[in-house]
Amino acid sequence: MSKKVVAVIFGGISSEHEVSKISAAAIMRNMPQDKYRYIPVYITKKGEWKLYDGSIDNITEGNWESYAATCILSPSTEHRGLFRIVGDKLKSIPVDVIFPVLHGKGGEDGTIQGLFEMSGIPYVGCGVLSSAVSMDKEYTKIIVEKAGVPQAKHIALHKNNFDMEQALSVIEEKLGFPCFIKPSRAGSSVGVSKAHNREEARDGILLAAENDKTIIIEEFISGREVETAVLGNDEIQISGVGEVLAAEEFYSYDAKYNNAESKTVIPADLPKETREKIREYAGIIYKALDCKGISRVDFFVKEGGEVIFNEINTLPGFTSISMYPMLFKDRGIDTPELIDRLIETALCGKER
C-alpha cells in the first residue's frame, strides 16, 4: 500500500507563529511513517509559502526560510496539490491530505480552510464556517447561549465605535471588578488581561484592541480551569478532563509556554458527576458549532460544582505541554495513534 502524502502547514501570520513551529515538529516526528509521507510547508510571518526540507529538529531555529523554495497550494481541483516554484518553472507536488498546524489568525479562522475547500484536498479540522465562528469569541458565545450551556456574563466592544468612559461605567455596573478583557479573535491568551479597576480596564481594552477590532469583557469566574478534548466527525470521542494550574494570576501566553511552574493535572481531581457534565457540555458545544476532526473545549468549575464554558480551540497545540494530546494519552491513545486518527477523519470524506 502506497503512503499517503500529508502536507503539514505551519508557521503563519499570527502571534502564535512560534508555537505553531513546535506543534508541527511534534506532529511530523510522531506521524506513523509506515502510512504517511509528510511534506513540511512553512508560512512566514509575512505570509510567504516555503517548502521546508531540513531536519525536523531545526524547524524552530535559524533563518532557513531565506533559502527554502517558494511554493503555493493550487486552488484548482485539477491539480490537488502544491507547486514548487523555481525561477519561472513550476513543479507539481500531489497531496492526499492537508494537516494545518496553524494557530490563530490566518490559520484557525476559516480563511485558509476556504483555500483547502477550493483545492478539493481533504484536510484535518473544522470547516470554513465552524472555524470562523469558533475563532470569534463573540459569535461563539451567541451559539453556546442558544445551546443552553452556562457561560460568564460578558459585553462586546467594537473598536473605534464606543466611548471609553461610558464603556468603563457599563463594565463596572454590569460585570464588576475584577474582570477579564480579551480580543475576540486571538488564541493562546494573546492580548488577554485581568482588570481590577477602571484604570486597568482602560489599559486592557487598549491592549486587546491592538490584537482585534472586537473586544470581549467577561465577568471574573472564581473557579478551577479545566479542559477536555474532542476527536471525530459525526461520531465523536471525548477525552477525560484535565486541570490547568497556572503559575500566574491567569493562564496567559507566558504562563502557558514560558513559565515552568504552570502545570496540568490529568485526570482532574473532580467528582465523577462534574467530569461527566464537562464532557456532556463539550459534546453539545462541539456539535452546536459544527466542529469536525479536532477541538479542545475549556471550562471553569466553581466551588459549588457549577460548570461554566470558557472557550473552544479548533486547532489546539501539540507541544510537549499541550493538553489535547496529553488528555488522549491518558485514555490510552498515544500521539502517533492520535495523529493517525485525525488524518483518517479528513480522509473519510466528511461533509463540511
N, C-alpha and C positions, 0 to 999 in steps of 0.2 A: 504494500500500500504506500503510495507516494505521500510525502509530508505536505501538510497544508502550509501555505505561506502566510505569515502573520505580519502585517505592518504595525509595528509598535510606535505610536506617535507621541512624542513627549516634548517638554520644554514649554513653549508658548509665551504669550504676551502678558500673562497675568503676574501678579505679585507672588504667586506660588510656583514660579518657574523652577527654582532650585529644588523644592520638594518633589516636583514632577520628575526631575532627573533621577532622584534617589528611588522613587517608586518604580520608574521604568527599568532601572538597573535590576531591582529586586525581581520584577516580573520576568524579565528576559533570563535572568540567572536561574529562575525556578520553572521556566516553561518546559514541559516534557519534550526532550529532544528527539524522542522516537516518533513523535506525532507531528511536530511543528518545526518550521524553519522561520526564524524571525528576521525582519528587516527593520533596523532602527531608523526612524525618521524624526529628525530634530527640527523643531521650530524655534528660531532665535527670538530674543526679546523684541526684535524689530519686526517679527512676523515672516522672516525668510525661512524657506524649507530647505533642509540639507539631509543628505544621506550620510549617516554615521557608519564608518567601517572600522573603528578602533576597538580596543578592549572595553568590555562592559565596566571593568573596574576604573576606567579612566573617564567615564561619562561625566562625572561630577567635577573633574579637574581640567585645567589647561584652557587653551584657546583654540581647540581643534576645529571649531566651526569655520574658521577663516580659510581652511584648506579643504573642507568637506565639499563634496559635489552638490550642486544645486539640483533640486528635484521638485516635481509638482505631482499632485494627485489629480488624475484626469476626471473631470465631471461627466464624461461621456460613458454611458453603459457599454459602448462598443469596445472600450479599452480595458475597463475593470482593473485598473492598476495605476502604477506610478510611471512617470517619465524621468529618467536621469538626463540632465542637461549638461552637455559638454560643448562649449562653443555654440555653433549653430546646429548641432546634431542632438537628436533625442533617442534614448534607448528605452524601450518599453520593458517594464518590470511587472508581470502579472501578480495580483494579490488575491488571496482567497478570503481573507477576513482582516478587519482592522481592530486593533486594541488601542483605543485612545487612553493615554495616561496623562491627561491634561486637566489640571485643577483650575477652577475659577474662570475668569473672563476669557472668551475665545475658545474654550475647550469644554466647558461644562454647562454652557448657557444656551445650547441649541444651534449656535452658529455653525460650528464645524460638523455637527450632525446633519445639517442641511446639505453640506457638500457630500457627506457619505451617502445620503439618500440619492442624490443625483448620480453618483458614481455607480450605484447598483451593487456595491460591495457590502456584504454583511458586516456589522460592527458590534462590539461589546457595549452594553449600556443602554441608557434610556434614549428614546426618540427625540425629535425636534421639540414638540410641544411640552412633553414631560420634562425635558432638560431645562427649557426656558422657564417654565413655571416653578420648578423646584429650586432653581438658582435664585429666583426672585422672592425674597422673604415676604414681601407684601402680598403677592398673589398666592404663595404657599399658605399663608395664614387664612386667606379667604376660603380656600378649598378645604383646609383642615377644619375650619369652623363649621362648614357645611357638612363635613363628615361626622361631626359630633364629638371630636376629640378635644379635651380641655387644653387650653394654652394660656400663656400670660397675656394680660391686658397690654395693649400697645396703641401707639399712634404713628402715623407716617407723615413725614415732611418731604416736600418736593423742592429740590434746590432752586434757588432764585425765585421761589413762589411762596415765601412765607415771611412773616415778620418775626424776628428773633425774640424780642421781648414778649410778644404775645405767645409764641411757642413755648417759651420757658414757663410762663404762667400756666399754660394748659398742662404741661408736664407736671408741674408742682401740684396742681389741683387734681388731675385725673390719675396720675401714676405715683407721685410722691418720690422721695429720695430714700435710699439710692435707687438708681435705675440704670439700665444698660442701653447704650447707643451704638447702633450698627449700620454699616452700609447695607442697603437692601440686597445688592448683588456682589458679594465678596465672600471668599472662603477662608478657612484656616484662621478665623478670628482676626483677619487683617482689618485694621481701621476700627476695631471694637474698643469701647472704653466703658468704664463704670463711673457714673457721676454721683457724688454725694451731696451736691448743692448746685445752685444755679450757675455759678461760675464754671464749675467742672462740666456741667451740661452744655454750656456755651462752647467750651473747648472741644467737647466730644462731638457736637454737631458739626463743627468746622472740620474736625478730623475725618469724620465719616463722609462728609461732602467731598473730600479730596479723593475718595475711592468710588463714589457713585452719586448719581443725581437724586436718588431717593434714600432718605434716612429713616430708619426704624428706631423708635424709642420704646423699650419694654419695661414693664414693672419688674422690680427685683423679686426673684423667687428664691426664698431661703430653702435650699434642699440639696440633695446629693445629685451629682451629674452622672447619668448613666447612658449607655449606648447599646444598640443591638444592630445586627447585620442581616440583610435580606438578599437572597440569591434566587434567580429564576424569572420566568416569564409569566405564563398563566398559572402554572403550579409553582408555588414558591416555598422556599425553605428559610425559616427564621432561626437565627442562632440563639444562644443564651444571652445573658445580659452581663455587660462589663461596667465597672465603675471607674470614673476618672477622679484621681486625687491630685488636683492641681497644686503646684508648689507656690503659685502666686494667688492673688485675690480672686482671679478667674482664669479660665483656661485660654489665655491669649496665645498668639503665634509663638512668642518667645517661650511661654510655659510649655507649649507642645513640643517644640523642636530644639530649644536651646537650654532648657533647664533640666538637668539630670534628676532633680528632686521630684519632678512630676512623675506620677506612677499610674498604672492601670491595674485594677483587680478583677480577675476573671476566674470563676463567676462572682458577680456582686453578692455581697452578704445581705440579701434581702429575703423577706418571706416569699414562699412559693407563689402565693396568690398575687403578690406585687409583680414578681417577674413575669407571670403569665399575662397580667394586664398590660405590661410594657410590650410584650410580644404581640398581643392582640392588637393594640393600638398601632404598632409598627406595620402590621399587615394591612390594617384599614387605610393608613396613610399611603402606603406603597401602592395599593390598588386605586385609591382616590386620585392620586397624581399620575396614574397610568405608567408607573415605573416598570422598566424591563431590565433584566440581567443583574443589576447590582445597585445597592444603595445602603447607606448606614443611617439609622434614624436615632436621634438624640432626644433625651427626656430629662426632666428633673423629677425627683421623688421627694415630696415634702415630708416633714416629720411625722405627720399622721398617716402617711402611706399614699396620699393622693399623687397620681401620676400626671405630669404636665408636659406636653410636647414642647420641645425646644427648636430643633431644626432638622433638615434632611440634607444629606450629601450624596449626590448621584454618581460621583467618581471619587470615592474615598481613597486615601493614601494607602500605599503598600510598603511603607518603610518598615524598618525593624521594630518601630514602636507604634505602628498603626493598629488601631483597634479592629478594623474589618478582618484582616487575615488571622489575627490572634483569636477573635471570637469563634471563627470556624475551626481553627486548630483545636480549641477547647472541646469542640464537638467531634473530633476525630478526623477532620478534613485538613490535611496538611496543605501548604501553599502550592506545590505542584498540582495536586488534585483540584484545588480551588481554581487555579488558573485554567486548567483543562475544562472544568465545568463552565466557567464564564465564557470561554471561547465556544463551547458547544451551544450555549444559549443564543449566541449570534448565528452560528451555522445552521441551527434547526429551523430557521426561516420564520422568525417572529414577525407578526404584523405590527406596525407602529401607528 
